[in-house]
């Protein structure tokens, strides 16, 4: 579930605990979601925030995902990314595509969706490894009622992909029959996707048999 609230952050300087840690200044921000959990398996919980704020020109809104660690009584930023959350206008007629974040067994999940007649949804799965949060899994759906629904599941760590597509029969079109397609194959990413570079560019994968292009 989303939670909204106007917050005022004003933290005094604290010593850096990592290269990614930065000082927070007193600014106005809206928290879109907040979760707490152990992401780096050190036995200490981290806090994850998704915030929205005005850009530097004050003409639009930007989104930022932050991961904070405890430092005494304070929370300090450990990792941050302005590229992991889609901007508000990417949701189509539903406007805001951001839904929620979750932490499950040390994995950070980011859920987003949008569309109108044609709807889409996706979940990014990040794990802390090699000193950064790497995308280890991605699932998505896309479709429209009385047309088709497609599901894409990519286990990046195991290099396994499952693609399913089902054409939906509708009472308005009695000649149309249900048709199902499915393909399992393996694929290795040439470049690791991380929390920091998530939407710097898009990745396209072509299903070998069905010749279906998947872009994420």
N, C-alpha and C positions, 0 to 999 in steps of 0.2 A: 504494500500500500504506500502511496505517496504521502509525505508529510510536508507541509509548507509553513514557514515561519520566517519573520524578519529578524535577522540577528545582527548584532554589533560586535565585531571581534576586535579586541584591543589587548594584545599580549606584550609584555615586556621582553626585552632581549634575553634569550637563553642560549647557552653554548650549543653549537651544532653537534648532532650525533651521527650525521652522515652527510655526504656531499649533496644529497637531494633535499636536505632540510633547509627551510628558509624562514625568515622572520615574517610574521603577520602584522599588517598595519590595520589601523582603525578604518574600516570601510563597511558599507551597507551591502549585504548579500542576502539572497533567499536560499534557504536549504530546501532542496527538492527531495532528498532522502538521506538517511543516516543509518549505518549499521556498525556493530562492534563484533570483532572476532579475531582469533589468532591466525594471521595470514602467513607468517614466516616460521611457524612452528617453534618459536622460542619460549613458549609458555606464557607469553605476555600478550594481552589483547591489543589490537589496533582499532582505530576508529576510521571508518570510510564515510566521506561526505560527497554528495553531489550538490554543487551550488551554482546559481545563476547570478550574473551581475552585468552591469552596463560595460560596454567595451570602452577603450581609452578615448574614443571620440564622442562617446555618449549618444551614439546614433543607433545602437543595437544591443542585443544581449548575447553574452557568451556563456558557455557552460564549462565547468571545471570539476574533475574528479580528484579528490585529495585523500591521501592515506596518512593518518597521524599516529604518532607514538607518544607514550607517556614520558614526560620528563619532570620528575617531582610531582607537583600538583597540576601541572599544565599539560595540554596536548600541543605538540609541535609537529609541523608538516615534515613528513619523511619522503613521500613521493607525491607527485602531482602531474596531471595531464589535462591539457585543454583540447585534446583530440580524441578522447575516448567516448565522449557523449555527443550525439548529433545535435545540431542547432535546432531551435524551436520550429523553424519553417520547414524542416525536413519531414514533418509528420503528415503532410498533405492536408486534406480537409479536417482531419482530427487535430491539426496544429502540432502541439508538443509530442514528439515521438518517445520521449523518455517515460518509462513506466516505473522501474524500481531497480534497486541493487539488492543482492543477497550474499551471504557468506555461508557456504556449505562445505564442511570438512576441510577448511583452509583454502577453498577455491572461491574467488570473487566472481559473481555473476552480474552481468549488466543486461537488463531487458529493455528493448525498445520496439515500437511498432507504429504503424500508420496506414494511410490510404483512405479510400472512400468506398467505391464499388469494388475496386481491386484492392485487397488488403494484404499487408505484410507484417511479419513480426520476426524478431531475431534475438538470440541470446549469445553474448560473448562470455567465455569462461577463461579466467586468468589464474595462473599459479605463479607464486614467487619462486624463481629459480634463476641461477646464473646472475644474481645481483639485480634482477629486474622482474617485472610482472609480465610474463609471456602469455600470449593467447594460445591455450592448449586445446580449446574446443569451440565449435561454433554450430549453432542450430538455427534454422529459419523455416518459415512457411511463406507462401505467396499464392494468391488465388482470388477467385470470384465465384459467388454462388451461381449455379447453373452453367459454369464454364469448367474450371478445374481447380484442384488444390495440389500444390507441390510442396514437399518437405525435403529439406537438405540437412544432413547430420554429418559433421566433419570432426572426427577425433584426430586432431592435429598431431598429438603425441604419438599415437599408434599409426598414423598415416592412413586411416580407414575412412572411407566415405560411403554413405548410403543416400541415394536419391530416389524419391518416390513421387509419382505423379498420377492423380486419379481424376479422370474427366467425369464430371457430375451430371447425371441425367436429371432433367427438370421437367415438370409436368407441362410447361409451356412449349416444350419441344419434344414430342413423343418419339420422333424418329432418332433422336440422339440416344446412344447406348453408353452404359458405363464402360469405361476402359481404364485399365490400370497398367502402369509402367513402373519398373523398379530396376535399379542398377547398383551393384556394389563394386567398388574399385579402390585402388590405393593411390595416394598422391602425396608427394613430399614438397613442402613449401621451399622455394628457393631462398626466401628471406624471412626471418622470424618476425612476426608481428608482436609488438609490445603495447603496453598501455600508453606509452609516450608517443608512438608513431602510428597509432591505429588507423586514422583516416588521412594520413599524408598521401596515400594512394590506395587504389582498390585492387583487389586480387581477382582474377578470372580463372575459373577452372572449367574445362570442357569434359563432359561425360563421354567416355570413349565410344560407347555403343549408341546411346540415345542422342548424341550430339547436342546435348543441352548445355548451354553456357550458364555457369553460376558465378555471380559477381558479389563480392562481399568486402 
